[in-house]
Amino acid sequence: MLPDKLREMGVVGAGGAGFPTYVKAQSKVEFLIANGAECEPLIHKDAELMKHFPAEILAGMNSMMDAVGAQSGKFGVKTKNAESIEALKRSLRSDRIEFVMLGDFYPSGDEYELVYSATGRLIPPGGIPLQVGCVVNNVETLYNVRRASEDAPVTRKFLSVCGAVRNPKSFWAPVGAPFRDLIALAGGATVEEFGVFVSGIMMGTLTFNLDEVVTKTTGGLILLPRDHYLMTRRTRSQQEMNRIGKSACDQCSYCTEFCPRYLLGYEIMPHKVMRSLAFSTTGADIWNQWSELCCACGICTLYACPEDLYPKEACDDGKRSRRAAGLKFTQQKPVEPHPMKEYRRFPLAQLRRRLQVEEYERETPFEDVACRPAAVRILMRQHAGQAAVPVVREGQKVKNGQVVGKVEEGKLGACVHASIAGKVRTATPEYVEIVA
């Protein structure tokens, strides 16, 4: 059974969420949607994956369609990625799959947006695609589905390294490889002091620690100079962001008017959440309810706000506060797209200019380079659900692909595997470190 294979082989959502794919494979739906939108600025690894491994992706898509009983497959891909589309069309052997052509805007890869583009259906507020008869998988996840059906576990990640590097490129890297090794493969940084955005400028995380490692959900590394505009913004504390917002927000409501989820018809209103900064805890709860349906895309903070404030971060904080208080928001109005929705798109070129990263927009061509780290650190939590538990001990020799962590039977999670052959140097509840 495919779901058993996917759990055993450690397949999880490679697009960032890390949700165990075997759960989706147990569903029964009408549509299987492949997400090849890839809308984060500067990252082009999915386009490269589709260009060079189309047959594997489509085979994985067919396997998932069979598992979930989907009669129709929708493949979302941007019209601009002509080479990827051509490669996919040459490899297509099924009349059950059709392509959904997407514009070059952000966030075209958002699950809610993609389901609407592909099927015209609107996911219930706070819901999942399953509720409207859909399962959505990232293209790399589908590639891993194909490999899992052939008993190949997830031991490597397809990613790109770009930004302030000498040779931007996409390549396969062992799960657990340190970032410094990946940067070296891209020719090293072009600036002395830099930070690394992991998996995206808009929705990714920022780190300065090059000993951090690749996981099954790492989409890529974007290096930017330490004094870049985005570094300055991201390194502010929540308290500082709140103080700035409290003093400067004039309630123009642009953050709401340009919110992609608001334009789809969901009751997310960042400008109202910003009011919580000026109220007591009791008053804050009233305004924080408008944060709950936020998808954290960052448009409000990094594009819409004319005063460079932090409505997205206020929404993040609002959601945390409501969860801690046990509060749950339920949208009362029916979901109905805004009449101006199609006219408030965010072209990626315009977004890059707003983010001041246009100079770093370059291709990241796939290279079949050998990434051979001296050691890897395999994290036990690389997926949604329960962390895996190490099943190896210090000093033990392991083979590439050997299971090193398992999730308790019946619990949500996925196995993790050794990505290189070697000896276990450390085994803790958090990670297993293997020396080549």
PEPEHU-V864403 format. One record per residue. SS is DSSP state (H for helix, E for strand, C for the rest). PSI is psi in whole degrees, -180 to 180 (999 if undefined). OMEGA is omega in degrees with one decimal (NA if undefined). Layout:
ss=SS psi=PSI omega=OMEGA
ss=SS psi=PSI omega=OMEGA
This chain:
ss=C psi=134 omega=-177.2
ss=H psi=-45 omega=-179.9
ss=H psi=-39 omega=179.0
ss=H psi=-41 omega=178.0
ss=H psi=-44 omega=-176.7
ss=H psi=-39 omega=178.3
ss=H psi=-46 omega=-178.1
ss=H psi=-38 omega=-178.2
ss=C psi=-1 omega=173.0
ss=C psi=31 omega=-178.3
ss=C psi=123 omega=176.6
ss=E psi=169 omega=-179.1
ss=C psi=112 omega=-176.3
ss=C psi=-9 omega=-178.2
ss=C psi=-10 omega=177.8
ss=C psi=-34 omega=-175.7
ss=C psi=-33 omega=178.1
ss=C psi=23 omega=-179.9
ss=C psi=131 omega=-177.9
ss=E psi=124 omega=-172.2
ss=H psi=-25 omega=-178.8
ss=H psi=-30 omega=179.3
ss=H psi=-44 omega=177.8
ss=H psi=-35 omega=-178.4
ss=H psi=-15 omega=178.2
ss=C psi=-4 omega=-177.6
ss=C psi=165 omega=171.4
ss=C psi=113 omega=-173.0
ss=C psi=172 omega=179.4
ss=C psi=-36 omega=-175.7
ss=E psi=137 omega=168.1
ss=E psi=121 omega=-176.0
ss=E psi=125 omega=174.9
ss=E psi=127 omega=-178.6
ss=E psi=101 omega=175.6
ss=E psi=23 omega=-173.9
ss=C psi=-45 omega=178.7
ss=C psi=84 omega=-171.6
ss=C psi=-1 omega=176.9
ss=C psi=132 omega=178.1
ss=C psi=139 omega=173.6
ss=C psi=-21 omega=-178.2
ss=C psi=128 omega=-177.3
ss=C psi=23 omega=-173.3
ss=H psi=-36 omega=179.1
ss=H psi=-36 omega=176.6
ss=H psi=-40 omega=178.2
ss=H psi=-39 omega=179.1
ss=H psi=-44 omega=179.3
ss=H psi=-34 omega=-179.0
ss=H psi=-39 omega=-172.5
ss=H psi=-19 omega=-178.2
ss=C psi=47 omega=-175.6
ss=H psi=-39 omega=-176.3
ss=H psi=-41 omega=-179.9
ss=H psi=-41 omega=179.6
ss=H psi=-47 omega=-178.9
ss=H psi=-35 omega=177.1
ss=H psi=-42 omega=177.1
ss=H psi=-37 omega=178.6
ss=H psi=-42 omega=177.9
ss=H psi=-39 omega=178.5
ss=H psi=-43 omega=179.1
ss=H psi=-38 omega=178.2
ss=H psi=-43 omega=178.4
ss=H psi=-41 omega=-177.2
ss=H psi=-41 omega=-175.5
ss=H psi=-2 omega=178.6
ss=C psi=23 omega=-178.7
ss=C psi=129 omega=177.5
ss=C psi=-21 omega=-175.8
ss=E psi=137 omega=175.3
ss=E psi=133 omega=178.6
ss=E psi=122 omega=-177.6
ss=E psi=105 omega=-179.3
ss=E psi=121 omega=-179.3
ss=E psi=147 omega=-177.7
ss=E psi=138 omega=179.9
ss=C psi=-32 omega=-177.1
ss=C psi=-23 omega=-177.6
ss=C psi=63 omega=-172.4
ss=H psi=-41 omega=-178.6
ss=H psi=-38 omega=177.9
ss=H psi=-44 omega=180.0
ss=H psi=-43 omega=-179.7
ss=H psi=-42 omega=179.0
ss=H psi=-42 omega=179.0
ss=H psi=-43 omega=-179.1
ss=H psi=-38 omega=178.5
ss=H psi=-30 omega=-176.4
ss=H psi=-7 omega=-175.8
ss=C psi=126 omega=-180.0
ss=C psi=11 omega=-175.3
ss=C psi=136 omega=176.4
ss=C psi=4 omega=178.0
ss=C psi=-13 omega=-174.7
ss=E psi=131 omega=174.7
ss=E psi=153 omega=-177.6
ss=E psi=139 omega=175.2
ss=E psi=110 omega=-176.1
ss=E psi=128 omega=-176.1
ss=E psi=151 omega=176.1
ss=C psi=167 omega=-178.8
ss=C psi=69 omega=-179.0
ss=E psi=167 omega=179.8
ss=C psi=136 omega=-0.2
ss=C psi=87 omega=-178.0
ss=C psi=-20 omega=-179.5
ss=C psi=-2 omega=175.7
ss=C psi=135 omega=-175.2
ss=H psi=-44 omega=-179.3
ss=H psi=-43 omega=-179.1
ss=H psi=-44 omega=-176.3
ss=H psi=-42 omega=178.4
ss=H psi=-41 omega=179.4
ss=H psi=-43 omega=179.9
ss=H psi=-38 omega=-174.3
ss=H psi=-33 omega=-171.8
ss=H psi=-14 omega=-175.7
ss=C psi=6 omega=-179.2
ss=C psi=148 omega=-179.1
ss=C psi=121 omega=178.6
ss=C psi=138 omega=177.5
ss=C psi=148 omega=-179.7
ss=C psi=125 omega=-179.2
ss=C psi=8 omega=-175.5
ss=C psi=-168 omega=-179.3
ss=C psi=161 omega=-177.9
ss=H psi=-31 omega=-179.6
ss=H psi=-31 omega=-177.3
ss=H psi=-14 omega=175.4
ss=H psi=26 omega=173.5
ss=C psi=30 omega=-177.2
ss=E psi=148 omega=165.5
ss=E psi=133 omega=-178.5
ss=E psi=130 omega=176.5
ss=E psi=137 omega=171.7
ss=E psi=153 omega=-176.3
ss=H psi=-35 omega=178.2
ss=H psi=-34 omega=174.6
ss=H psi=-43 omega=-180.0
ss=H psi=-37 omega=174.0
ss=H psi=-44 omega=-179.8
ss=H psi=-30 omega=175.2
ss=H psi=-44 omega=178.2
ss=H psi=-47 omega=-179.6
ss=H psi=-38 omega=179.7
ss=H psi=-36 omega=178.5
ss=H psi=-18 omega=177.0
ss=C psi=20 omega=176.3
ss=C psi=29 omega=177.0
ss=C psi=116 omega=-179.0
ss=C psi=166 omega=177.6
ss=C psi=105 omega=179.5
ss=C psi=-4 omega=-178.4
ss=E psi=162 omega=-177.0
ss=E psi=136 omega=175.2
ss=E psi=125 omega=-176.1
ss=E psi=170 omega=176.7
ss=E psi=151 omega=173.5
ss=E psi=121 omega=-172.3
ss=E psi=-169 omega=-176.4
ss=E psi=-133 omega=-176.4
ss=C psi=61 omega=175.3
ss=E psi=159 omega=-174.6
ss=C psi=-39 omega=-176.5
ss=C psi=82 omega=179.1
ss=C psi=138 omega=-179.4
ss=E psi=167 omega=173.3
ss=E psi=145 omega=-178.5
ss=E psi=170 omega=175.0
ss=E psi=136 omega=178.1
ss=E psi=142 omega=177.3
ss=E psi=138 omega=172.7
ss=C psi=132 omega=-179.0
ss=C psi=-4 omega=178.6
ss=C psi=141 omega=179.4
ss=E psi=150 omega=-178.6
ss=H psi=-34 omega=-176.3
ss=H psi=-33 omega=178.5
ss=H psi=-37 omega=179.2
ss=H psi=-41 omega=179.8
ss=H psi=-38 omega=177.5
ss=H psi=-38 omega=179.1
ss=H psi=-24 omega=177.4
ss=C psi=18 omega=175.8
ss=C psi=2 omega=179.9
ss=C psi=168 omega=-178.5
ss=E psi=152 omega=178.2
ss=C psi=-2 omega=177.9
ss=C psi=156 omega=-175.7
ss=C psi=-44 omega=-179.3
ss=C psi=128 omega=-175.8
ss=E psi=164 omega=171.1
ss=E psi=166 omega=-177.0
ss=E psi=118 omega=170.9
ss=E psi=123 omega=-176.7
ss=E psi=116 omega=176.4
ss=C psi=8 omega=173.4
ss=C psi=150 omega=176.9
ss=C psi=-38 omega=-173.8
ss=C psi=-49 omega=-172.8
ss=C psi=1 omega=-179.3
ss=C psi=-174 omega=178.8
ss=E psi=161 omega=179.2
ss=E psi=133 omega=177.1
ss=E psi=156 omega=173.1
ss=C psi=6 omega=-176.4
ss=C psi=106 omega=-176.8
ss=C psi=-2 omega=174.5
ss=C psi=-4 omega=172.2
ss=C psi=158 omega=-169.2
ss=E psi=162 omega=177.4
ss=C psi=138 omega=172.7
ss=C psi=179 omega=-179.8
ss=C psi=-11 omega=-177.9
ss=C psi=3 omega=-179.5
ss=C psi=119 omega=-178.2
ss=C psi=-25 omega=-178.6
ss=E psi=171 omega=177.8
ss=E psi=130 omega=176.4
ss=E psi=113 omega=179.3
ss=E psi=132 omega=174.8
ss=E psi=149 omega=179.7
ss=E psi=149 omega=-176.3
ss=C psi=-26 omega=-178.9
ss=C psi=13 omega=-179.7
ss=C psi=150 omega=178.1
ss=H psi=-45 omega=-177.1
ss=H psi=-32 omega=177.1
ss=H psi=-44 omega=-179.7
ss=H psi=-44 omega=-179.4
ss=H psi=-46 omega=-172.6
ss=H psi=-24 omega=-176.2
ss=C psi=1 omega=175.1
ss=C psi=148 omega=177.9
ss=C psi=161 omega=177.7
ss=H psi=-38 omega=-180.0
ss=H psi=-41 omega=179.6
ss=H psi=-42 omega=177.3
ss=H psi=-44 omega=-179.7
ss=H psi=-41 omega=-178.9
ss=H psi=-43 omega=178.3
ss=H psi=-45 omega=-179.5
ss=H psi=-40 omega=-179.5
ss=H psi=-37 omega=-175.6
ss=H psi=-24 omega=-169.4
ss=H psi=-18 omega=-176.0
ss=C psi=123 omega=-179.3
ss=C psi=14 omega=176.2
ss=C psi=41 omega=178.6
ss=C psi=-24 omega=177.8
ss=C psi=11 omega=176.4
ss=H psi=-36 omega=-179.0
ss=H psi=-37 omega=178.1
ss=H psi=-45 omega=-175.9
ss=H psi=-23 omega=179.3
ss=C psi=3 omega=-178.9
ss=C psi=123 omega=-178.3
ss=H psi=-38 omega=179.7
ss=H psi=-38 omega=176.1
ss=H psi=-41 omega=-179.1
ss=H psi=-22 omega=175.2
ss=H psi=-16 omega=177.8
ss=C psi=10 omega=-179.4
ss=C psi=146 omega=-176.1
ss=C psi=72 omega=172.4
ss=C psi=122 omega=-174.9
ss=C psi=88 omega=-177.6
ss=H psi=-33 omega=-177.8
ss=H psi=-32 omega=176.3
ss=H psi=-36 omega=177.8
ss=H psi=-36 omega=178.9
ss=H psi=-25 omega=178.1
ss=H psi=-25 omega=-178.7
ss=H psi=-24 omega=-178.4
ss=H psi=-21 omega=-175.9
ss=H psi=6 omega=-176.0
ss=C psi=169 omega=175.0
ss=C psi=176 omega=-179.5
ss=H psi=-42 omega=-179.9
ss=H psi=-47 omega=178.9
ss=H psi=-35 omega=-179.1
ss=H psi=-38 omega=-179.6
ss=H psi=-35 omega=179.8
ss=H psi=-44 omega=-176.5
ss=H psi=-29 omega=-177.6
ss=H psi=-17 omega=179.5
ss=H psi=-25 omega=-178.4
ss=H psi=4 omega=178.4
ss=H psi=-17 omega=-164.6
ss=C psi=-31 omega=-177.7
ss=C psi=10 omega=178.1
ss=C psi=136 omega=178.3
ss=C psi=4 omega=176.6
ss=C psi=34 omega=-179.9
ss=C psi=-23 omega=176.1
ss=C psi=-1 omega=-179.7
ss=H psi=-43 omega=-176.4
ss=H psi=-42 omega=-176.9
ss=H psi=-45 omega=-169.6
ss=H psi=-4 omega=-179.0
ss=H psi=-51 omega=-168.5
ss=H psi=-39 omega=-172.7
ss=C psi=120 omega=-179.0
ss=C psi=-10 omega=-178.3
ss=C psi=13 omega=178.2
ss=C psi=42 omega=178.2
ss=C psi=-168 omega=-170.1
ss=C psi=59 omega=179.4
ss=H psi=-34 omega=178.6
ss=H psi=-44 omega=179.7
ss=H psi=-33 omega=175.1
ss=H psi=-38 omega=176.8
ss=H psi=-42 omega=176.7
ss=H psi=-47 omega=-179.4
ss=H psi=-40 omega=179.5
ss=H psi=-41 omega=178.7
ss=H psi=-41 omega=178.3
ss=H psi=-44 omega=-179.3
ss=H psi=-42 omega=-178.6
ss=H psi=-39 omega=177.1
ss=H psi=-43 omega=-179.7
ss=H psi=-32 omega=-179.1
ss=C psi=-1 omega=179.9
ss=C psi=26 omega=-178.8
ss=C psi=145 omega=-179.7
ss=C psi=128 omega=-179.6
ss=C psi=136 omega=176.2
ss=C psi=121 omega=179.5
ss=C psi=132 omega=-177.7
ss=C psi=-33 omega=-175.9
ss=C psi=148 omega=174.8
ss=C psi=147 omega=180.0
ss=C psi=122 omega=-178.6
ss=C psi=121 omega=-177.4
ss=C psi=142 omega=178.9
ss=C psi=141 omega=-179.3
ss=C psi=-21 omega=179.8
ss=C psi=8 omega=-174.3
ss=H psi=-51 omega=-175.0
ss=H psi=-12 omega=-177.6
ss=H psi=4 omega=179.2
ss=C psi=38 omega=175.5
ss=C psi=163 omega=178.8
ss=C psi=91 omega=178.6
ss=E psi=137 omega=-176.6
ss=H psi=-36 omega=179.3
ss=H psi=-42 omega=179.0
ss=H psi=-39 omega=178.6
ss=H psi=-41 omega=178.9
ss=H psi=-41 omega=178.3
ss=H psi=-41 omega=178.6
ss=H psi=-35 omega=-178.9
ss=H psi=-6 omega=180.0
ss=C psi=41 omega=179.4
ss=C psi=12 omega=-176.4
ss=H psi=-33 omega=-178.7
ss=H psi=-18 omega=-178.8
ss=H psi=4 omega=179.8
ss=C psi=102 omega=179.7
ss=C psi=160 omega=175.2
ss=C psi=152 omega=175.4
ss=C psi=74 omega=-173.4
ss=C psi=143 omega=177.9
ss=E psi=133 omega=173.0
ss=C psi=134 omega=179.8
ss=C psi=65 omega=-177.8
ss=C psi=156 omega=179.1
ss=C psi=112 omega=175.6
ss=C psi=105 omega=-175.5
ss=C psi=81 omega=179.4
ss=C psi=150 omega=178.0
ss=C psi=-27 omega=178.9
ss=E psi=154 omega=175.0
ss=E psi=151 omega=176.4
ss=E psi=106 omega=-176.2
ss=E psi=110 omega=-179.1
ss=E psi=142 omega=179.9
ss=C psi=-20 omega=176.3
ss=C psi=96 omega=176.7
ss=C psi=17 omega=-171.6
ss=C psi=165 omega=173.4
ss=C psi=150 omega=178.9
ss=C psi=-149 omega=-174.6
ss=C psi=141 omega=176.8
ss=C psi=149 omega=174.9
ss=C psi=158 omega=178.6
ss=E psi=128 omega=-178.7
ss=E psi=138 omega=177.1
ss=C psi=17 omega=175.3
ss=C psi=163 omega=-177.7
ss=C psi=161 omega=178.3
ss=C psi=137 omega=180.0
ss=C psi=-11 omega=-178.4
ss=C psi=140 omega=174.8
ss=E psi=138 omega=-180.0
ss=E psi=156 omega=177.4
ss=C psi=156 omega=174.8
ss=C psi=126 omega=-179.2
ss=C psi=-6 omega=179.4
ss=C psi=141 omega=177.8
ss=E psi=128 omega=177.1
ss=E psi=-10 omega=178.7
ss=E psi=135 omega=179.6
ss=E psi=153 omega=175.1
ss=C psi=141 omega=-179.8
ss=C psi=137 omega=-179.2
ss=C psi=133 omega=179.2
ss=C psi=-8 omega=178.9
ss=C psi=149 omega=178.5
ss=C psi=128 omega=179.8
ss=C psi=-168 omega=-179.3
ss=C psi=153 omega=177.5
ss=C psi=154 omega=171.8
ss=E psi=149 omega=-170.5
ss=E psi=157 omega=174.1
ss=C psi=135 omega=-179.5
ss=C psi=-7 omega=173.8
ss=C psi=163 omega=173.1
ss=C psi=142 omega=179.7
ss=E psi=-155 omega=-178.2
ss=E psi=138 omega=179.1
ss=E psi=118 omega=178.3
ss=E psi=-38 omega=-178.5
ss=E psi=139 omega=174.1
ss=E psi=112 omega=179.8
ss=C psi=171 omega=176.7
ss=C psi=-21 omega=-177.8
ss=C psi=-34 omega=-175.5
ss=E psi=164 omega=171.2
ss=E psi=125 omega=179.7
ss=E psi=131 omega=-176.9
ss=E psi=130 omega=176.9
ss=E psi=130 omega=-177.3
ss=C psi=999 omega=NA
